[in-house]
Amino acid sequence: MNTENRIADFTKTVLDYIKSKDMKSLKLLLNSSNEVDVLEMMEDLSYENQAITYRLLSKDLALFVFERLDTGDQHRLIRSFTEDAAIEIIEELDPDERVRLFDEMPAAFVKRMLAALSPEEREMTNLLMGFKVRTAGHIMTPEYVRVSRNLSVAEALEKTKIHVREKEMIYTIYVTDDARKLEGVIPLRDLWIAEPSAKVGDVMQEVTAQVSTDTDQEEVARLLQLLDWLAIPVVDNENRLVGVVTIDDAIDILEEEATEDILDSAGFADADSEADRSEVLINGSLWKIWKVRLPFLLATMGLGMISGLVIDGFEETLEAMIGVAIFIPLIMGMGGNIGTQSSTVFARGLVLGHIQIKNFATPFLKEVGIGLSIGLLVGVISGLVATFWLGIPMLGLAVGLAMTVTMTTAAMLGFLVPYVLVRLKADQAAGSAPIITTLKDLVALLIYFGCISLFLGNLM
């Protein structure tokens, strides 16, 4: 059984237990299951069922799941807890995860949670919250291992072992002086294989990259991605080590920044507005959903009627050579397939930051070229099939050329239509597919019948 089906079955079993109110069996199932499966299952549940399920998890499993849920789900779960339960969870979070959650919570709640934390956790949390939002200082973790260059390798390893359970970043050991000024780094692997009697200063490596507390978070994430490191050190204005930014935080940041870039390009003020649009389309009233989706469908219905007029205009052609009609579904269908592929490539590229609205021309022209190359290949194949099937070479030529031009045009529309909707600040989620489909059908008919008239006009 593949992963998707396994998670679907797991989710169904959980929902059946919730429906039958068999909490004892549900608790046993959850805490005996793979923690990753539990996380994926939780992400598929409604907010209400998430809250019910979460309360049945063991402490370690609950913490594992909570840390990996997106901030919105964390926020909703915390609001469903008693204050004591919320404090227990927040106390266990890593400082950077705690600050990220606090950024989304009301100030009064954050103040109460801070007051309830242990002095050490409160100090680390206040340290991060004191830095400007969206900077390295705000997203870093102060949980790292540092040693002096004068220690022996054996002593450094002993110190590392002590901190294994309590520090987030132990894969890289940082070397500092007594004033915490950063002097070097040692990968944990290098420390393990070094001679125990050697001095840390003799085996440490030069610090080739670091960021300051006020470095923009996106710049930090891009640098980590470029270097392919697990973490990067963060220093203050006096080059004192104050924390590290880890790769998991960098991944989250890149996803967030990509989403915000899309919303800015589309003219949305912030992520909440896009979330509101999605909420309307999923859970809104019938009238609100109509207001978003119906205008696109009515517009494409009009274009569809024009497609009917095109077919009606070539009625005599279809009557004169019935073989012409055989290839209409093929040409329209292949245009639709490549148009869907192109729109998917555009949407994914936009989300992941691979396509920038301001530099749209380059990926657009590349996609048109790809559409042309695929269209030529499919056009040659379909033209040969038409020729040998019906024994009319000129029909084969018309089919092949129409297929090539239609697929190239459909690939172009797959990029161009969602781009235009973004620029017009329209909802591309509701509008792209109907517009692309209808335009593609209309264009395919015009191209096909145009080719038929060009190559077979004398036979009609």
C-alpha positions in Angstrom: 0.0 0.0 0.0 1.4 3.4 -1.0 1.8 6.2 1.6 -1.2 8.2 0.3 -3.6 5.3 0.7 -2.1 4.3 4.1 -2.6 7.9 5.4 -6.1 8.0 4.0 -7.0 4.7 5.7 -5.5 5.9 8.9 -7.4 9.1 8.8 -10.7 7.3 8.1 -10.1 5.0 11.1 -9.4 8.0 13.4 -12.6 9.7 12.2 -14.6 6.5 12.8 -13.3 6.4 16.4 -14.2 10.0 16.9 -17.7 9.5 15.5 -18.3 6.5 17.7 -16.7 8.4 20.7 -14.3 5.4 21.3 -11.5 7.6 22.8 -9.8 4.6 24.5 -9.2 2.8 21.2 -8.3 6.1 19.4 -5.7 6.9 22.1 -4.1 3.4 21.8 -4.1 3.7 17.9 -2.5 7.1 17.9 0.3 6.4 20.4 1.2 3.1 18.8 1.5 4.6 15.2 4.4 6.1 13.4 4.9 9.7 14.4 5.1 11.0 10.8 1.9 9.2 9.9 0.2 10.9 12.9 1.5 14.3 11.7 0.2 13.8 8.1 -3.1 12.5 9.4 -3.5 15.5 11.7 -2.9 17.9 8.8 -5.9 16.3 7.0 -8.4 16.8 10.0 -10.7 19.6 10.6 -9.8 22.1 13.4 -12.3 20.5 15.7 -11.0 17.0 15.2 -7.4 18.2 15.4 -8.2 19.5 18.9 -9.9 16.2 19.9 -7.1 14.0 18.5 -4.2 16.1 19.9 -5.3 15.8 23.5 -4.9 12.0 23.2 -1.3 12.1 22.2 1.5 11.2 24.5 3.7 14.2 25.6 6.6 13.4 23.3 4.4 12.7 20.3 2.3 15.8 21.0 5.4 18.0 21.0 6.7 16.3 17.7 3.4 17.0 16.0 2.9 20.5 17.3 6.4 21.7 16.3 5.8 20.6 12.7 2.3 21.9 12.2 2.0 25.2 10.4 1.6 28.3 12.5 -2.1 28.7 11.7 -2.8 25.2 13.0 -0.7 25.8 16.1 -2.5 29.0 16.8 -5.9 27.3 16.6 -4.8 24.4 18.7 -3.4 26.6 21.4 -6.7 28.6 21.6 -8.5 25.3 22.2 -6.3 24.4 25.2 -6.7 25.3 28.8 -4.1 27.9 29.9 -2.1 25.3 31.9 -2.0 22.9 28.9 -0.9 25.8 26.6 1.9 26.7 29.0 3.1 23.1 29.1 3.4 22.9 25.3 4.9 26.4 24.9 7.5 25.7 27.6 8.7 22.6 25.6 9.1 24.4 22.3 12.5 25.6 21.0 12.9 29.3 21.5 12.7 30.2 17.8 9.5 28.1 17.4 8.0 29.7 20.4 8.7 33.2 19.1 7.2 32.4 15.7 4.1 31.2 17.4 4.0 34.3 19.7 4.2 36.5 16.6 0.8 35.3 15.6 -0.9 35.5 19.1 -2.6 38.4 20.8 -0.3 40.5 23.0 -2.2 39.8 26.2 -1.9 36.0 25.7 1.8 36.3 24.9 2.4 38.4 28.1 0.7 35.7 30.2 2.7 32.9 28.6 6.0 34.7 29.0 5.3 35.2 32.7 4.6 31.5 33.1 7.8 30.3 31.5 10.9 29.3 33.5 13.4 32.1 33.9 15.9 30.5 31.4 13.2 30.0 28.7 11.8 33.5 29.3 15.3 35.0 28.9 15.9 33.2 25.6 12.5 34.1 24.3 12.8 37.8 25.3 16.2 37.9 23.6 14.7 36.8 20.2 11.6 39.0 20.6 13.9 42.0 21.2 15.2 41.9 17.6 13.3 43.3 14.7 10.8 41.0 13.0 12.0 39.2 9.8 15.7 39.5 10.8 18.2 36.8 11.7 18.1 37.8 15.3 14.3 37.3 15.5 14.3 33.8 13.9 17.6 32.4 15.3 17.9 29.8 18.1 20.2 30.5 21.0 20.5 26.8 21.6 23.9 25.9 20.2 27.2 24.4 21.6 30.3 26.6 21.9 33.7 25.7 23.2 37.0 27.4 23.8 40.0 26.9 21.5 42.1 26.0 24.5 40.1 22.9 25.3 41.3 19.5 24.2 39.2 17.5 21.7 38.3 15.1 24.5 37.0 17.9 26.7 35.0 19.4 23.8 33.4 16.1 23.1 32.4 15.7 26.8 30.9 19.2 26.8 29.0 18.3 23.6 27.5 15.1 25.1 26.2 17.1 28.1 24.2 19.4 25.7 23.0 16.7 23.3 19.4 16.7 24.7 19.0 20.4 25.5 20.5 22.1 22.4 18.8 22.3 19.0 22.0 22.6 17.0 24.8 20.1 17.9 26.0 19.1 14.4 28.3 22.1 14.3 30.4 23.2 17.3 31.3 26.9 17.5 34.6 28.1 18.9 34.6 31.4 20.8 36.8 33.3 23.1 35.8 34.2 26.7 33.8 37.2 25.3 31.9 34.9 23.0 33.6 36.4 19.9 33.4 33.8 17.1 36.8 32.3 16.2 36.0 29.1 14.2 33.8 26.1 13.7 34.2 22.3 14.0 31.7 19.9 12.3 30.8 17.2 14.9 32.2 14.5 12.6 35.6 16.2 12.6 35.6 16.4 16.3 34.8 12.7 16.7 37.7 11.6 14.4 40.3 14.1 15.8 42.9 13.0 18.3 41.5 13.3 21.8 44.6 15.1 23.0 44.6 17.6 20.2 43.6 21.2 21.0 40.3 22.6 19.6 42.2 25.5 18.1 44.4 23.1 16.1 41.5 21.3 14.4 38.9 24.0 14.1 38.0 25.5 10.7 37.8 29.1 9.6 34.4 30.8 9.7 33.6 31.3 6.0 30.2 32.8 6.4 28.1 34.4 9.1 25.2 36.8 9.4 24.4 39.7 11.8 21.3 39.9 13.9 19.8 42.6 11.6 20.3 40.6 8.4 17.0 40.1 6.5 15.6 36.6 7.1 15.2 36.0 3.3 18.9 36.8 2.7 19.8 34.4 5.5 17.7 31.6 4.1 19.1 32.1 0.6 22.6 32.0 1.9 21.9 28.8 3.8 20.4 27.3 0.7 23.4 28.3 -1.4 26.0 27.0 1.1 24.0 23.8 1.8 24.7 24.1 5.5 22.7 22.8 8.4 23.0 26.1 10.2 24.7 29.5 10.0 26.1 31.5 12.9 24.5 34.8 13.9 26.7 37.5 15.5 26.0 40.9 17.0 27.7 44.2 16.1 30.8 43.2 18.2 31.1 39.8 16.4 29.9 38.0 19.5 28.0 34.7 18.8 24.4 35.1 19.9 22.7 32.2 18.0 22.3 30.2 14.8 19.7 30.0 12.1 19.0 26.3 11.1 18.1 24.9 7.7 14.5 23.9 8.8 13.8 27.6 9.6 15.3 28.6 6.2 13.0 26.3 4.4 10.0 27.8 6.2 11.1 31.3 5.4 11.6 30.6 1.7 8.1 29.2 1.5 6.6 32.2 3.3 8.5 34.7 1.2 7.5 33.0 -2.0 3.9 33.1 -1.0 4.1 36.8 0.0 5.8 37.7 -3.3 2.9 36.1 -5.2 0.3 38.0 -3.1 2.2 41.3 -3.6 2.4 40.7 -7.3 -1.4 40.0 -7.4 -2.1 43.2 -5.4 -3.1 41.5 -2.2 -2.1 43.3 1.0 -1.1 40.3 3.0 -1.5 36.6 3.5 -4.7 37.0 5.4 -6.5 38.4 2.4 -5.6 35.3 0.3 -6.6 33.1 3.2 -9.9 34.9 3.3 -10.4 34.2 -0.5 -9.7 30.6 0.0 -12.0 30.4 3.0 -14.8 31.9 0.9 -14.2 29.4 -1.9 -14.1 26.4 0.5 -16.5 27.3 3.3 -18.4 30.4 2.1 -22.1 30.7 1.4 -23.5 29.8 -2.0 -23.9 33.4 -2.9 -20.3 34.4 -2.1 -19.0 31.4 -4.1 -21.1 32.4 -7.0 -19.7 35.9 -6.9 -16.2 34.6 -7.4 -16.7 31.7 -9.8 -19.8 32.5 -11.8 -18.4 35.5 -13.8 -15.6 33.4 -15.2 -18.0 30.6 -16.2 -20.5 33.0 -17.8 -17.7 34.6 -19.8 -16.4 31.3 -21.0 -19.9 30.2 -21.9 -20.0 33.1 -24.3 -16.7 32.0 -25.8 -18.0 28.5 -26.0 -21.0 29.6 -28.1 -18.6 31.3 -30.4 -16.9 27.9 -30.8 -20.3 26.6 -31.8 -20.6 29.3 -34.4 -17.2 28.3 -35.8 -18.4 24.7 -36.3 -21.7 25.9 -37.8 -19.8 28.0 -40.2 -17.9 25.0 -41.5 -21.0 22.8 -41.7 -20.6 22.3 -45.5 -17.0 21.3 -45.0 -17.9 18.6 -42.5 -20.7 17.3 -44.8 -18.3 17.2 -47.8 -15.6 15.3 -46.0 -16.8 13.4 -42.9 -13.2 12.4 -42.1 -12.5 16.0 -41.1 -14.7 15.6 -38.0 -12.8 12.6 -36.7 -9.8 14.7 -35.6 -11.6 17.6 -33.9 -11.7 15.9 -30.5 -8.0 14.8 -30.8 -6.8 18.3 -31.6 -8.9 20.0 -29.0 -8.0 17.4 -26.4 -4.2 17.6 -27.0 -4.4 21.4 -26.8 -6.2 21.1 -23.5 -3.6 18.6 -22.1 -0.6 20.8 -22.8 -2.4 23.9 -21.8 -3.2 22.3 -18.4 0.5 21.3 -18.1 1.7 24.8 -18.8 -0.7 26.5 -16.3 0.4 24.0 -13.7 4.1 24.7 -14.4 3.3 28.5 -14.1 1.4 28.1 -10.8 4.1 25.9 -9.2 6.9 28.1 -10.5 5.2 31.2 -9.1 4.6 29.6 -5.7 8.2 28.4 -5.4 9.8 31.6 -6.6 11.2 30.2 -9.8 9.0 32.6 -11.9 9.0 36.3 -11.1 6.2 38.5 -12.4 8.6 41.3 -13.3 10.8 38.8 -15.4 7.9 37.0 -17.0 9.2 37.1 -20.6 12.0 34.6 -20.1 10.0 31.7 -18.7 7.1 32.6 -21.0 9.3 32.4 -24.2 10.9 29.1 -23.0 7.4 27.6 -22.5 6.3 28.6 -25.9 9.4 27.0 -27.3 8.7 23.8 -25.4 5.1 23.9 -26.7 6.4 24.2 -30.2 8.8 21.3 -29.9 6.2 19.0 -28.4 3.6 20.2 -30.9 6.0 19.4 -33.8 6.6 15.9 -32.6 2.9 15.2 -31.9 1.9 17.0 -35.1 4.1 14.8 -37.3 2.8 11.6 -35.6 -0.9 12.6 -35.9 -0.4 13.8 -39.5 1.1 10.4 -40.5 -1.7 8.6 -38.7 -4.3 10.7 -40.5 -2.6 10.1 -43.9 -2.4 6.3 -43.6 -5.8 6.0 -41.9 -7.9 7.9 -44.5 -5.4 7.8 -47.4 -5.6 11.6 -47.9 -2.1 13.1 -47.7 -3.4 16.7 -47.7 -5.7 15.9 -44.7 -2.7 14.5 -42.9 -0.8 17.7 -43.6 -3.8 19.8 -42.3 -4.1 17.7 -39.1 -0.3 17.8 -38.5 0.0 21.5 -38.9 -3.2 22.2 -36.9 -1.9 20.0 -34.1 1.4 21.8 -34.0 0.0 25.3 -34.0 -2.8 24.4 -31.5 -0.4 22.9 -29.0 2.0 25.8 -29.3 -0.8 28.2 -28.7 -2.3 26.2 -25.8 1.1 26.2 -24.1 1.3 29.9 -24.6 -2.2 30.4 -23.1 -1.3 28.2 -20.1 1.3 30.8 -19.1 -0.3 33.9 -20.4 -3.9 33.6 -19.0 -2.9 33.2 -15.3 -0.2 35.9 -15.7 -2.9 38.4 -17.0 -5.2 37.4 -14.2 -2.5 38.1 -11.6 -1.7 41.5 -13.2 -5.5 42.3 -13.2 -5.6 41.3 -9.5 -8.3 38.7 -10.3 -8.6 35.3 -8.7 -6.5 33.0 -10.9 -7.6 29.9 -8.9 -11.2 30.4 -10.0 -10.5 31.9 -13.5 -7.5 30.3 -15.1 -8.8 26.8 -16.0 -12.2 27.9 -17.5 -10.6 30.7 -19.6 -7.7 28.6 -20.8 -10.0 25.7 -21.7 -12.5 27.8 -23.6 -9.9 29.9 -25.4 -8.0 26.8 -26.4 -11.1 25.1 -27.8 -12.0 28.2 -29.9 -8.4 28.7 -31.1 -8.1 25.0 -31.9 -11.2 25.0 -34.1 -10.2 28.2 -35.9 -6.7 26.8 -36.6 -8.0 23.4 -37.7 -10.6 24.6 -40.1 -8.2 27.2 -41.4 -5.8 24.4 -42.2 -8.6 22.4 -43.8 -9.6 25.3 -46.0 -5.9 25.9 -46.9 -5.0 22.4 -47.9 -8.4 20.8 -48.9 -10.4 23.8 -50.1 -10.4 22.6 -53.7 -12.0 19.3 -52.6 -14.9 20.9 -50.7 
